[in-house]
Amino acid sequence: MKTTVFQLVNPTFEKELEVFGPQETVFRIPTLPAYSIIDYSLDGDYSPYESGNYRAVFSLEGDSIRIQGVQNKLFRSGKDRFVIHYAGIRDYSLLFPHINESSCRVRLGQYAEEADMSFESGAWLSFMMMAGAVIEGLLDNCTPASADSFNKMIIKARQLEILSEEDETLCHKVKEARNLIHASKHPKEYVTRALAMDTYVFYDALIKRHWDH
């Protein structure tokens, strides 16, 4: 069984009552249908109630978390998280719901599945190649068509503030690591466990990003 965490952002409010206001807070997690979920829970300061001193009643419906109670922003810290325990990914293409072209979603899903298998087996170079392919695909989808190389995509994504300065630096390391596949690069340092771990954290967060906002 595996565990992963989603930050809950951009809530909407439903079941508006004239006197009491919104009665339901809804968070969407677009990639949630990709997971074979065993169990789940809310974590952090998430009470939407006026009193702010007891746990919320909530339900999971598709890609949405629906929290019952009177919404009051004074009792929200912005640290809401949704934790799932899952058996695995049921359909890797569902990790990319914002990609319009179905064949591209499928191909990115294939890259992501192979990236996961490589990471689990400690095949760091293979992981960097597949994770890099996913990262490149995600950046290609949100940067202008003129960004026709991974390097240009990284630079453009930083200019558009899609990537932070730290993210940009890591993406360049991923790009260089992928080039180690060429035997002529043998003088270069091989992919380290630390770099693979750092890349996985960034890669995972990039997949979970709410690209539709």
Secondary structure by P-SEA (a helix, b strand, c coil): cbbbbbbbcccccccccccccccbbbbbcccccccccccccccccccccccccbbbbbbbcccbbbbbccccccccccbbbbbbbccccccccccccccccaaaaaaaaaaaaaaaaaaaacaaaaaaaaaaaaaaaaaaaccccccccaaaaaaaaaaaccccaaaaaaaaaaaaaaacccccccccccccaaaaaaaaaaaaaaaaccccc
